[in-house]
Amino acid sequence: MYCYLPDSKRKPHTASVIVNIGESAKFDVTFRPKIPQRSQGSIHLTVVNNQYEDSVVQLVGEGYEDEISLDNIHSVMLPVDPENEEGSMADDDVPGE
């Protein structure tokens, strides 16, 4: 098995699996995009000593960025008395001399 991801900076690698007659092999492919874009790749399957059984599996994925929408948010307006607010300018008043 040969895996190549052209959009990636990772180098292709090769793995071998022996599958006898009547058996099957299974593997997982995980797509974890870091930016929103379309990505492509392929997996080349080769049968040893049989050039007519080669296969290519095309892989296509699209990364996206979630949009967040806040609906029905209501703010509460409370009356503020500047003289009683902590850290107000009234606290900093210094009588002039």
C-alpha positions in Angstrom: 0.0 0.0 0.0 1.3 3.5 -0.9 -0.2 6.7 0.4 0.5 10.1 -1.1 -1.1 13.4 -0.1 -0.1 16.1 -2.6 -1.6 19.0 -0.6 0.4 17.9 2.4 4.0 18.6 3.3 4.2 15.0 4.6 6.2 12.6 2.4 4.5 9.5 1.0 5.1 6.2 2.7 4.7 2.6 1.9 3.2 -0.2 4.0 2.8 -3.9 3.1 -0.1 -6.2 4.0 -0.3 -9.9 3.1 -3.8 -10.9 2.2 -4.4 -14.5 1.3 -7.2 -15.8 -1.0 -10.6 -15.3 0.7 -9.2 -12.9 3.3 -9.6 -9.1 3.5 -7.7 -6.3 5.0 -9.1 -3.1 6.5 -7.6 0.2 7.4 -8.8 3.6 8.6 -8.2 6.9 6.9 -8.4 10.0 9.1 -8.7 13.6 7.8 -7.8 16.4 10.2 -7.5 19.7 8.3 -6.0 22.7 10.0 -7.3 25.3 7.6 -10.6 25.5 5.6 -9.7 24.2 2.1 -10.2 21.3 -0.2 -7.6 18.5 0.0 -6.9 15.5 -2.2 -4.9 12.4 -2.0 -4.7 8.9 -3.3 -3.9 5.4 -2.1 -2.2 3.1 -4.6 -2.9 -0.6 -4.1 -0.6 -3.0 -5.8 -0.7 -6.8 -6.2 2.7 -8.3 -6.2 3.6 -10.1 -9.5 0.3 -9.0 -11.2 0.5 -5.6 -12.9 -3.1 -5.8 -14.0 -4.6 -5.7 -10.5 -3.2 -2.3 -9.4 -5.9 0.0 -8.1 -6.0 3.7 -7.1 -8.4 5.0 -4.4 -9.0 8.7 -4.7 -9.4 10.6 -1.4 -11.1 14.0 -1.3 -11.8 16.0 1.9 -12.8 19.5 2.7 -11.9 21.4 5.8 -14.3 24.1 7.0 -14.5 26.6 9.8 -17.6 26.7 12.0 -19.5 30.0 12.1 -21.0 30.9 15.5 -24.2 32.9 15.7 -25.6 34.2 19.0 -29.4 34.8 18.6 -31.9 36.3 21.1 -29.2 37.8 23.4 -30.7 40.6 25.4 -28.6 42.9 27.6 -29.9 44.3 30.8 -29.4 48.0 31.4 -28.9 48.8 35.0 -28.8 52.4 36.3 -25.3 53.4 37.4 -24.5 56.0 40.1 -21.0 57.3 39.3 -20.5 58.5 42.8 -20.9 55.0 44.2 -19.1 53.1 41.5 -15.8 51.5 42.7 -12.8 53.1 41.0 -14.8 56.1 39.9 -13.2 59.4 39.2 -14.9 60.7 42.3 -12.5 58.5 44.4 -9.6 60.2 42.7 -10.7 63.8 43.5 -8.1 65.6 45.5 -8.8 69.0 46.9 -6.6 71.6 45.1 -4.3 73.6 47.2 
